[in-house]
Amino acid sequence: MNGLRVFALVLIVGGALALAYGGFSYTQDETAAKIGSLELSVKEKKSVNIPAWLGIAGIVGGVLVLVGAGRR
């Protein structure tokens, strides 16, 4: 399996995951206040939305690369 086919499969799987989940969330630690040796930290949950057109573009791009790699 050459590099282009692996890249195409990664695009297809990534696009499918983007369509299935629509985004992801993560937790970020932030220091709210620091007074001497006392430190107050806050955990903030953030989310990132992935547009549906980006998932579709990933799948279509992966298929095009896969077809192009097969014709070589």
C-alpha positions in Angstrom: 0.0 0.0 0.0 1.6 3.2 -1.1 1.5 6.6 0.6 -1.3 8.1 -1.5 -3.7 5.3 -0.7 -3.0 5.6 3.0 -3.6 9.4 2.7 -6.9 8.8 0.8 -8.1 6.3 3.5 -7.2 8.8 6.3 -9.2 11.5 4.5 -12.2 9.1 4.0 -12.2 8.0 7.6 -11.7 11.5 8.9 -14.6 12.8 6.8 -16.8 10.0 8.0 -15.9 10.7 11.7 -16.6 14.4 11.2 -20.0 13.6 9.8 -20.8 11.1 12.5 -19.8 13.2 15.5 -20.0 16.8 14.2 -17.3 18.0 16.6 -15.4 17.3 19.8 -14.9 18.8 23.2 -11.9 19.1 25.5 -11.1 20.4 29.0 -8.6 23.2 29.5 -7.0 24.0 32.9 -6.6 27.7 33.6 -5.1 29.5 36.5 -7.8 31.9 37.9 -5.8 33.5 40.7 -2.4 33.0 42.3 -1.7 34.6 45.7 1.6 33.6 47.1 1.8 29.9 47.3 -2.0 29.6 46.9 -3.1 28.9 43.4 -6.8 28.7 42.2 -7.3 26.8 39.0 -10.4 26.4 36.9 -11.2 23.6 34.4 -13.1 25.0 31.5 -14.9 22.7 29.0 -14.6 23.9 25.4 -16.2 22.4 22.3 -15.2 22.6 18.6 -17.9 22.1 15.9 -16.9 20.6 12.6 -19.1 21.7 9.7 -20.8 19.0 7.6 -19.3 20.4 4.4 -15.8 19.7 5.7 -16.7 16.1 6.4 -18.2 15.7 2.9 -15.2 17.4 1.3 -12.9 15.0 3.2 -14.8 12.0 1.9 -15.0 13.3 -1.7 -11.3 14.3 -1.7 -10.3 10.9 -0.3 -12.3 9.1 -3.0 -10.8 11.2 -5.7 -7.2 10.6 -4.4 -7.9 6.9 -4.2 -9.3 6.7 -7.7 -6.3 8.8 -9.0 -3.8 6.6 -7.2 -5.4 3.5 -8.7 -5.0 4.8 -12.2 -1.3 5.1 -11.9 
